[in-house]
Amino acid sequence: MPKRLHLIVACSENRVIGRRGGLPWSIPEDTAFFQEKTLGQTVIMGARSFGEWPSCVRGRDVVVVTHAAASLPAAIHPATSLPEAIAKAQTLRGDVYLCGGQRIYEEGLPLADMLHLTLVHTEIADGDTFFPDWRIHFAQEIARRESRDARWRYTFLTLAP
Ligand SMILES: NC(=O)c1ccc[n+]([C@@H]2O[C@H](COP(=O)([O-])OP(=O)(O)OC[C@H]3O[C@@H](n4cnc5c(N)ncnc54)[C@H](OP(=O)(O)O)[C@@H]3O)[C@@H](O)[C@H]2O)c1
């Protein structure tokens, strides 16, 4: 049986996930949530997202989608497409988590069994990387938890197709 395929993301109300190569926010509680969810699992991400978080190798198996596999550290499993990455992840540890960026999310959304969405209650005007509209594929709310810090208000949502 194929492993469970999760998609994990934080996006703003206008579906921004990134700005100038980084996150538009810094939310320690969301970072901790992401780390805890993916620990001991296999994560799949694009080359730019991996560049931003190279330390993810600790405690996880990592598949990076890229056409420049030669530049990756030896511990990383390279793939040239999302289907190849998902196939490779079947042989690695735990469940599979799709961790961005934009194209991984666009291609992965119709395939995923579970969506872990941190909805950040803000509009980011100058975002340059986006999450697709998830509501068509993920209509069923399994869990919801509201939270906030000094700067941001956000909701942790677990959604199923
Ligand atoms: N908010 C969040 O939850 C979240 C999560 C992740 C990332 N981000 C943000 O998103 C931005 C980075 O995302 P991004 O979309 O710009 O880049 P990305 O997907 O991380 O990396 C893009 C590169 O990965 C490869 N790639 C990605 N998807 C591919 C596919 N389906 N098939 C073949 N190759 C693929 C290509 O590499 P080659 O050119 O080497 O072939 C492409 O140039 C940053 O701002 C980051 O902070 C946010």
The ligand as an SDF file (V2000), in Angstrom:
LIG
                    3D

 48 52  0  0  0  0  0  0  0  0999 V2000
    4.8450   29.0670    3.6700 N   0  0  0  0  0  0  0  0  0  0  0  0
    5.2820   27.8300    3.4870 C   0  0  0  0  0  0  0  0  0  0  0  0
    4.7350   26.8770    4.0810 O   0  0  0  0  0  0  0  0  0  0  0  0
    6.4220   27.5870    2.5490 C   0  0  0  0  0  0  0  0  0  0  0  0
    6.8960   26.2840    2.3200 C   0  0  0  0  0  0  0  0  0  0  0  0
    7.9380   26.1130    1.4100 C   0  0  0  0  0  0  0  0  0  0  0  0
    8.4870   27.2130    0.7560 C   0  0  0  0  0  0  0  0  0  0  0  0
    8.0050   28.4560    1.0170 N   0  0  0  0  0  0  0  0  0  0  0  0
    8.5190   29.6380    0.3210 C   0  0  0  0  0  0  0  0  0  0  0  0
    8.4200   29.4090   -1.0760 O   0  0  0  0  0  0  0  0  0  0  0  0
    9.5390   30.0030   -1.7300 C   0  0  0  0  0  0  0  0  0  0  0  0
   10.3180   28.9020   -2.4430 C   0  0  0  0  0  0  0  0  0  0  0  0
    9.4390   28.2070   -3.3120 O   0  0  0  0  0  0  0  0  0  0  0  0
    9.6090   28.2310   -4.8910 P   0  0  0  0  0  0  0  0  0  0  0  0
    8.3180   27.8000   -5.4720 O   0  0  0  0  0  0  0  0  0  0  0  0
   10.1760   29.5460   -5.3080 O   0  0  0  0  0  0  0  0  0  0  0  0
   10.7870   27.1730   -5.1250 O   0  0  0  0  0  0  0  0  0  0  0  0
   10.9590   25.6090   -4.8290 P   0  0  0  0  0  0  0  0  0  0  0  0
    9.7870   24.8540   -5.3300 O   0  0  0  0  0  0  0  0  0  0  0  0
   11.3890   25.3860   -3.4420 O   0  0  0  0  0  0  0  0  0  0  0  0
   12.2210   25.3380   -5.7570 O   0  0  0  0  0  0  0  0  0  0  0  0
   12.1140   25.5940   -7.1340 C   0  0  0  0  0  0  0  0  0  0  0  0
   13.0790   24.6960   -7.8510 C   0  0  0  0  0  0  0  0  0  0  0  0
   12.8610   23.3340   -7.4680 O   0  0  0  0  0  0  0  0  0  0  0  0
   12.7840   22.4950   -8.6150 C   0  0  0  0  0  0  0  0  0  0  0  0
   11.3920   22.0860   -8.7400 N   0  0  0  0  0  0  0  0  0  0  0  0
   10.3840   22.4230   -7.8860 C   0  0  0  0  0  0  0  0  0  0  0  0
    9.2630   21.7870   -8.2180 N   0  0  0  0  0  0  0  0  0  0  0  0
    9.5530   21.0340   -9.2880 C   0  0  0  0  0  0  0  0  0  0  0  0
    8.7830   20.1360  -10.0650 C   0  0  0  0  0  0  0  0  0  0  0  0
    7.5010   19.8850   -9.7750 N   0  0  0  0  0  0  0  0  0  0  0  0
    9.3660   19.5070  -11.1000 N   0  0  0  0  0  0  0  0  0  0  0  0
   10.6680   19.7460  -11.3700 C   0  0  0  0  0  0  0  0  0  0  0  0
   11.4590   20.5920  -10.6490 N   0  0  0  0  0  0  0  0  0  0  0  0
   10.8940   21.2240   -9.6270 C   0  0  0  0  0  0  0  0  0  0  0  0
   13.3510   23.3240   -9.7320 C   0  0  0  0  0  0  0  0  0  0  0  0
   14.7540   23.1890   -9.5310 O   0  0  0  0  0  0  0  0  0  0  0  0
   15.8710   23.2340  -10.6620 P   0  0  0  0  0  0  0  0  0  0  0  0
   15.7600   24.5980  -11.2510 O   0  0  0  0  0  0  0  0  0  0  0  0
   17.1260   22.9560   -9.9220 O   0  0  0  0  0  0  0  0  0  0  0  0
   15.5120   22.1340  -11.6220 O   0  0  0  0  0  0  0  0  0  0  0  0
   12.9070   24.7190   -9.3720 C   0  0  0  0  0  0  0  0  0  0  0  0
   13.7030   25.7290   -9.9320 O   0  0  0  0  0  0  0  0  0  0  0  0
   10.3660   30.6870   -0.6410 C   0  0  0  0  0  0  0  0  0  0  0  0
    9.9590   32.0310   -0.5330 O   0  0  0  0  0  0  0  0  0  0  0  0
    9.9820   29.9030    0.5990 C   0  0  0  0  0  0  0  0  0  0  0  0
   10.1400   30.6530    1.7690 O   0  0  0  0  0  0  0  0  0  0  0  0
    6.9850   28.6570    1.8890 C   0  0  0  0  0  0  0  0  0  0  0  0
  1  2  1  0
  2  3  2  0
  2  4  1  0
  4  5  1  0
  4 48  2  0
  5  6  2  0
  6  7  1  0
  7  8  2  0
  8  9  1  0
  8 48  1  0
  9 10  1  0
  9 46  1  0
 10 11  1  0
 11 12  1  0
 11 44  1  0
 12 13  1  0
 13 14  1  0
 14 15  2  0
 14 16  1  0
 14 17  1  0
 17 18  1  0
 18 19  2  0
 18 20  1  0
 18 21  1  0
 21 22  1  0
 22 23  1  0
 23 24  1  0
 23 42  1  0
 24 25  1  0
 25 26  1  0
 25 36  1  0
 26 27  1  0
 26 35  1  0
 27 28  2  0
 28 29  1  0
 29 30  1  0
 29 35  2  0
 30 31  1  0
 30 32  2  0
 32 33  1  0
 33 34  2  0
 34 35  1  0
 36 37  1  0
 36 42  1  0
 37 38  1  0
 38 39  2  0
 38 40  1  0
 38 41  1  0
 42 43  1  0
 44 45  1  0
 44 46  1  0
 46 47  1  0
M  CHG  2   8   1  16  -1
M  END
$$$$
